Amino acid sequence: MQEVQAFLNVWRGGNGFATLVEDGVVGPVTVDAINAFQEVQGGNGDGQILVADTSDVDGGQIATGDLGTSDEVQGQGDGTTIKEACEAAKADCKEKANCSQDNLKMRKCLCWRGGELGFTCQVKCGCSTPVA
């Protein structure tokens, strides 16, 4: 849950909202923050953001710490399923990061109901070694 709270804090901080305490507790403040985020993103405000393990989809390795020397970029995608939306987000992120497949490091996809196809996911990624 701390991953979700950190994700929400990036969005909240960039949009003039107070940040959440990243304590991993799913309390009413966190659920309200999720609902607000979903509504702005065109979701249904069901209070759920799902964490999808990117190893379930094609390409990249899951990164939990520092991705390396490159900056992280963010990809976003829509799909009729969480897997499809996560794959689209990963493809978007991979294109933006411009890494070789061997050097691509992905975080977990964060997904919610919404978007044009039913689900939207975002994922951060980067290169473990700079591209020359």
N, C-alpha and C positions, 0 to 999 in steps of 0.2 A: 504494500500500500504506500510505502514511502516513495516508490518510483512514481506512482500516480500523483501523489501530493507535490513532488518536485516538478513534474510535468505541468500540473495546474499552476504552480507558482510562477513558472516562466510566463505562461499566458496571462495570469492575473497581474503580475508586475508590469508587463508590457501594455496592459489595458487599464491601468489606474486603480486596480483593486488591491486591497490588503492581502498579503501573502498568508498562507496557512502554516501552522506549525507542522513540520515534517516528522511526525511521531509514529506514523504507521497505524493510527487509530482511525477507524471508519465511524466517525461521529456525525452529528447533525451538521456541523460547520463544513466538513469535507463533502458530505452528500449535497448540501446546498451549493457548494462551489462546483461540483460536477454538474448539477442541474443547470446552473448559470452558463457554464462553458458549453454544454450540449445545446442549449437553446440558442446561443449566439452562433453556434456552428451549424444550425439547422437540424439538430437532433430532436428527439422526442422528450428529453428531460426525464429519463427513467432513473437517473442517479447512479448509473453503472458505467465504468470504464474498464474494459477487459484488457488484461496483459496477455499478449500472444507470444509464445516462445518462437522466435524466428527460426529455430532449427527445424520447425515443422514445415517450413517452406523453403524453396530453392535458393541456395547460395548464401555465402557469408557465414561468419562465425559470430556467436553471441559474445559481446563484450560486456564485462561488468565493471571494469575499472577504467583507467586511462586508455584511450584508443591508440595512443602513440603520439607522434609528432605533428600530425595534421589536425586541422580544425574539424570539428563535427559539423555536419550539415543535416538538414531535416527533410525527409520525404513524406509525402502524403498521398493516399490513394483510396479509392472507393471500390466496393465490390458487393456482390449479392451474398457473400459469406465472409466471415472474418478472415479465413485463409486467403481468399481472393483479394480482399482489401489490403491485407498485410503484404501480399506479393506485389501489388501495385505500388504500395508505399515504398517497399524495398527497391523496386525497379527505379522509382523516382529518385530515391536517395543515392542509389548507386550511380546514376547518371550525373547527379549534382556533385558527388564526391570525386568522380573521375579516377577511381582506383582500379588496379588490376584485381581480378577475382581473388588471387592469393593474398592480397593485402587489405581486402575489404573487411572491416569489422562493423557489425551491426549491434545495436541495442535491441531490446525487446519492443515489439509493436504495441502501441497503446491504441485501443479501438473502442468505438462507441457506435450505437445505433444512430444513423443519420446519413446524410449525403444523398446523392442521386440514386444510388443502387441499393441502399439498405444499411450498409456499414461503412464507416470511415476509419482508417488507421493512420497513425503517424509513427515514424521511426527515425532515430538518429543514427548516423553512421559516419565513418571516416576511414582514412587510410592508416594502416599501422606503420607504413614506411612512406615517406614522401614520394610522389610521382615526379620523376625527372623531366 
